[in-house]
Amino acid sequence: MTLLTVVNGFGGHAIALGIAGVGSAIGTGIAAMGAMGLWKQSIKDKKKLPSLALAMVGMPLSQVIYGMIFMNSLIGANLNPDSYMNQMVFALFVGIAIAASAIMQGKAGAAACANLAVDDKQGAGMYIAAMGIIETVALLSMVFGMGAIPAGA
């Protein structure tokens, strides 16, 4: 007796979400280390703790959302089960692009925190703008990935 199961709309799409989530975890961790170094220096110098550092830590979190949006779009396309392996590879590469953005955003956030330790009155807008440019990589990966999803069968 053969058991036949049909699963509609799922081809490992969570790969994009999972990899984006890993990137966000790494990025926030890297930025948090930079923020903690900044706060340590601020305490040592008896200065107010710069709250901008917390924004630097949080910025790589949005990439998880982009991974989820892409995943939901791929699921919603309800493509033929014969294409599931292709969908998984596709989701893998979109997830990697989004994760890379989160990781690099975390590194940039840590560098911004190091700069804030030198002078917490200058550069804030430039740090946020630079991190926004890095964020754009994740957004474009998600949008172009969604644009490449074929119409459902």
C-alpha positions as CSV (number, residue, x, y, z in Angstrom):
1,M,0.0,0.0,0.0
2,T,1.3,3.4,-1.0
3,L,0.6,6.4,1.1
4,L,0.4,9.6,-1.0
5,T,0.5,13.0,0.6
6,V,0.2,16.3,-1.2
7,V,1.6,19.3,0.5
8,N,0.4,22.5,-1.2
9,G,2.5,25.6,-1.1
10,F,5.5,24.5,0.9
11,G,8.9,23.9,-0.5
12,G,11.2,24.7,2.4
13,H,10.4,28.4,2.3
14,A,11.3,28.8,5.9
15,I,14.9,28.6,4.8
16,A,14.8,32.3,3.9
17,L,13.3,33.2,7.2
18,G,15.7,31.0,9.2
19,I,18.8,32.3,7.5
20,A,17.7,35.9,7.7
21,G,17.0,35.3,11.4
22,V,20.5,33.9,11.9
23,G,21.9,37.0,10.2
24,S,19.9,39.2,12.4
25,A,21.1,37.4,15.5
26,I,24.7,37.7,14.5
27,G,24.3,41.3,13.5
28,T,22.6,42.4,16.7
29,G,25.2,40.5,18.7
30,I,28.1,42.2,17.0
31,A,26.4,45.7,17.4
32,A,25.6,44.9,21.0
33,M,29.3,44.1,21.7
34,G,30.2,47.5,20.3
35,A,27.5,49.2,22.3
36,M,28.6,47.6,25.5
37,G,32.2,48.7,24.9
38,L,30.9,52.2,24.3
39,W,28.8,52.1,27.5
40,K,31.8,50.8,29.5
41,Q,33.9,53.7,28.3
42,S,31.1,56.1,29.1
43,I,30.9,54.8,32.6
44,K,34.7,55.0,33.0
45,D,34.6,58.6,31.8
46,K,31.6,59.4,34.0
47,K,29.6,60.4,30.9
48,K,25.9,59.8,30.1
49,L,25.4,56.5,28.3
50,P,24.6,57.3,24.6
51,S,21.2,55.9,23.8
52,L,22.0,56.0,20.0
53,A,24.0,52.8,20.6
54,L,20.8,50.9,21.4
55,A,19.4,51.9,18.0
56,M,22.5,50.5,16.4
57,V,21.9,47.2,18.2
58,G,18.3,47.0,17.0
59,M,18.8,47.9,13.4
60,P,19.7,44.4,12.1
61,L,16.4,43.0,13.5
62,S,14.4,44.2,10.5
63,Q,16.0,41.6,8.3
64,V,14.0,38.9,10.0
65,I,10.9,40.7,8.8
66,Y,12.2,40.7,5.3
67,G,12.8,37.0,5.4
68,M,9.3,36.4,6.7
69,I,7.7,38.6,4.0
70,F,9.7,36.7,1.3
71,M,8.8,33.3,2.8
72,N,5.1,34.3,2.8
73,S,5.2,35.4,-0.8
74,L,6.8,32.1,-1.8
75,I,4.2,30.1,0.1
76,G,1.4,32.3,-1.4
77,A,2.6,31.5,-4.9
78,N,1.5,27.9,-4.3
79,L,3.9,26.6,-6.9
80,N,4.0,23.0,-8.2
81,P,5.5,20.5,-5.7
82,D,7.9,19.4,-8.5
83,S,9.6,22.8,-8.1
84,Y,10.2,22.4,-4.3
85,M,13.9,21.8,-4.6
86,N,14.3,24.9,-6.8
87,Q,12.2,26.9,-4.3
88,M,14.5,25.8,-1.5
89,V,17.6,26.8,-3.4
90,F,16.0,30.1,-4.3
91,A,15.0,30.7,-0.7
92,L,18.5,29.8,0.5
93,F,20.1,32.5,-1.7
94,V,17.6,35.2,-0.9
95,G,18.0,34.3,2.8
96,I,21.8,34.5,2.5
97,A,21.6,38.0,0.9
98,I,19.3,39.2,3.7
99,A,21.5,37.7,6.4
100,A,24.7,39.2,4.9
101,S,23.0,42.6,5.1
102,A,22.1,42.1,8.8
103,I,25.7,40.9,9.7
104,M,27.3,43.9,7.9
105,Q,24.8,46.2,9.5
106,G,25.8,44.9,12.9
107,K,29.5,45.4,12.1
108,A,28.8,49.0,11.0
109,G,26.8,49.5,14.2
110,A,29.7,48.4,16.3
111,A,32.0,50.7,14.4
112,A,29.6,53.6,14.9
113,C,29.6,52.8,18.6
114,A,33.4,53.0,18.6
115,N,33.2,56.4,17.0
116,L,30.6,57.5,19.5
117,A,33.1,56.7,22.3
118,V,35.4,59.3,20.8
119,D,32.8,61.9,20.3
120,D,29.1,61.3,21.0
121,K,28.0,64.7,19.6
122,Q,29.0,64.2,16.0
123,G,28.2,61.8,13.2
124,A,24.9,60.3,14.5
125,G,23.1,61.1,11.2
126,M,25.9,59.8,9.1
127,Y,26.0,56.5,11.1
128,I,22.2,56.0,10.7
129,A,22.4,56.9,7.0
130,A,25.2,54.4,6.4
131,M,23.3,51.7,8.2
132,G,20.2,52.6,6.1
133,I,22.2,52.0,2.9
134,I,23.2,48.6,4.2
135,E,19.6,47.9,5.1
136,T,18.7,48.6,1.4
137,V,20.6,45.5,0.4
138,A,18.2,43.4,2.4
139,L,15.2,45.2,1.1
140,L,16.3,44.9,-2.5
141,S,17.0,41.2,-2.1
142,M,13.6,40.7,-0.7
143,V,11.8,42.7,-3.4
144,F,13.7,41.4,-6.3
145,G,13.4,37.9,-4.9
146,M,9.6,38.3,-4.7
147,G,9.6,39.7,-8.2
148,A,11.3,36.6,-9.5
149,I,8.7,34.2,-8.0
150,P,6.8,32.7,-11.0
151,A,3.0,32.9,-11.1
152,G,1.4,29.9,-9.3
153,A,0.3,26.9,-11.4
